[in-house]
């Protein structure tokens, strides 16, 4: 965890305990719904402009360079280790907000599950 005092934000370093997958909000809403049906939904954060959502996931034990290649055109991204994800709090005044807050004893979904669900949603509806 890190506190970014100048920005009045709480952030978590990615790549050790938590990873993050970011995608456009329209696709993310469909992915989040499908993960919920599969009982794999986890915490999701909306970016200040509302255009992107970030899924907090388990870390990738062995990151694969090709994991996101087929989704790059849809702006689906895996955050590199060492980057930060902003954690919305009452003190965060930059517009970050929870779409789905973490729950006690909730396991984070696998990054692979989030990516696979995004692929499935795109295959079912290429306009998504």
C-alpha positions as CSV (number, residue, x, y, z in Angstrom):
1,X,0.0,0.0,0.0
2,X,1.1,3.5,-0.6
3,X,-0.4,6.9,0.3
4,X,-0.1,9.5,-2.4
5,X,-0.3,12.6,-0.2
6,X,-0.3,15.2,-3.0
7,X,-3.2,13.5,-4.8
8,X,-5.0,12.5,-1.5
9,X,-5.1,8.9,-2.6
10,X,-4.6,5.4,-1.3
11,X,-2.9,3.1,-3.8
12,X,-1.8,-0.5,-3.9
13,X,1.3,-1.6,-5.7
14,X,0.5,-4.2,-8.3
15,X,2.3,-7.4,-9.0
16,X,3.0,-8.8,-5.5
17,X,-0.4,-9.5,-3.9
18,X,-2.8,-7.9,-6.4
19,X,-2.9,-7.5,-10.1
20,X,-5.3,-5.4,-12.3
21,X,-7.0,-5.7,-15.6
22,X,-8.4,-2.5,-17.1
23,X,-10.9,-2.2,-19.9
24,X,-13.5,0.2,-21.3
25,X,-16.6,0.5,-19.1
26,X,-19.1,-0.9,-21.6
27,X,-17.1,-4.1,-22.0
28,X,-16.3,-4.2,-18.3
29,X,-20.0,-4.0,-17.3
30,X,-20.7,-7.1,-19.4
31,X,-17.6,-8.9,-18.1
32,X,-18.5,-8.1,-14.5
33,X,-22.0,-9.4,-15.0
34,X,-20.7,-12.7,-16.5
35,X,-18.2,-13.1,-13.7
36,X,-21.1,-12.6,-11.2
37,X,-23.1,-15.4,-12.8
38,X,-20.0,-17.7,-12.5
39,X,-19.5,-16.6,-8.9
40,X,-16.1,-15.2,-9.8
41,X,-16.8,-11.4,-9.4
42,X,-14.4,-9.4,-7.4
43,X,-13.6,-5.7,-6.7
44,X,-14.0,-3.3,-9.6
45,X,-13.0,0.3,-9.6
46,X,-14.3,3.0,-12.0
47,X,-11.8,5.6,-13.3
48,X,-12.6,9.3,-12.7
49,X,-13.8,9.9,-16.3
50,X,-16.0,6.8,-16.1
51,X,-14.6,5.4,-19.4
52,X,-12.6,2.6,-17.9
53,X,-13.0,0.1,-15.1
54,X,-10.2,-1.8,-13.3
55,X,-10.7,-5.4,-12.0
56,X,-8.5,-6.3,-9.1
57,X,-7.3,-9.8,-9.5
58,X,-4.9,-12.4,-8.1
59,X,-1.4,-12.0,-9.2
60,X,-0.2,-13.8,-12.3
61,X,2.4,-16.2,-11.1
62,X,4.0,-16.4,-14.5
63,X,2.9,-13.4,-16.6
64,X,2.5,-14.3,-20.3
65,X,3.4,-11.7,-22.9
66,X,0.6,-13.0,-25.2
67,X,-2.1,-13.0,-22.6
68,X,-3.7,-9.7,-23.8
69,X,-2.6,-9.6,-27.4
70,X,-6.0,-10.5,-28.9
71,X,-7.8,-7.9,-26.7
72,X,-5.4,-5.0,-27.2
73,X,-7.6,-3.5,-29.9
74,X,-10.4,-3.3,-27.4
75,X,-8.1,-1.4,-24.9
76,X,-8.0,-4.3,-22.4
77,X,-4.8,-4.0,-20.5
78,X,-2.9,-5.9,-17.7
79,X,-1.1,-3.4,-15.4
80,X,2.6,-4.1,-15.2
81,X,4.2,-5.2,-11.9
82,X,5.2,-2.1,-9.9
83,X,2.4,0.1,-11.1
84,X,-0.3,1.3,-8.8
85,X,-4.1,1.0,-8.6
86,X,-6.0,3.8,-6.8
87,X,-8.2,2.5,-4.0
88,X,-11.3,4.6,-3.6
89,X,-11.9,6.0,0.0
90,X,-13.9,8.8,1.5
91,X,-10.7,10.9,1.2
92,X,-10.3,10.3,-2.5
93,X,-11.5,13.4,-4.2
94,X,-10.3,12.6,-7.7
95,X,-13.5,10.8,-8.9
96,X,-12.3,7.1,-8.4
97,X,-15.3,5.0,-7.2
98,X,-16.2,1.4,-6.5
99,X,-18.4,-0.4,-9.0
100,X,-18.1,-3.5,-6.7
101,X,-16.4,-3.1,-3.3
102,X,-14.3,-5.8,-1.8
103,X,-16.1,-8.0,0.7
104,X,-14.6,-9.6,3.8
105,X,-13.0,-13.0,3.1
106,X,-13.6,-12.5,-0.6
107,X,-11.0,-14.2,-2.9
108,X,-9.9,-12.1,-5.8
109,X,-10.7,-13.6,-9.2
110,X,-7.9,-15.0,-11.3
111,X,-6.6,-12.6,-14.0
112,X,-7.1,-15.5,-16.4
113,X,-10.8,-15.7,-15.5
114,X,-11.3,-12.0,-16.2
115,X,-9.4,-12.1,-19.5
116,X,-11.2,-15.3,-20.6
117,X,-14.6,-13.7,-19.8
118,X,-13.6,-10.6,-21.8
119,X,-12.8,-12.9,-24.7
120,X,-16.0,-14.8,-24.4
121,X,-18.1,-11.6,-24.2
122,X,-16.3,-10.2,-27.3
123,X,-16.8,-13.4,-29.2
124,X,-20.5,-13.5,-28.4
125,X,-21.0,-9.8,-29.4
126,X,-18.1,-8.3,-31.4
127,X,-19.8,-4.9,-31.1
128,X,-19.4,-5.0,-27.3
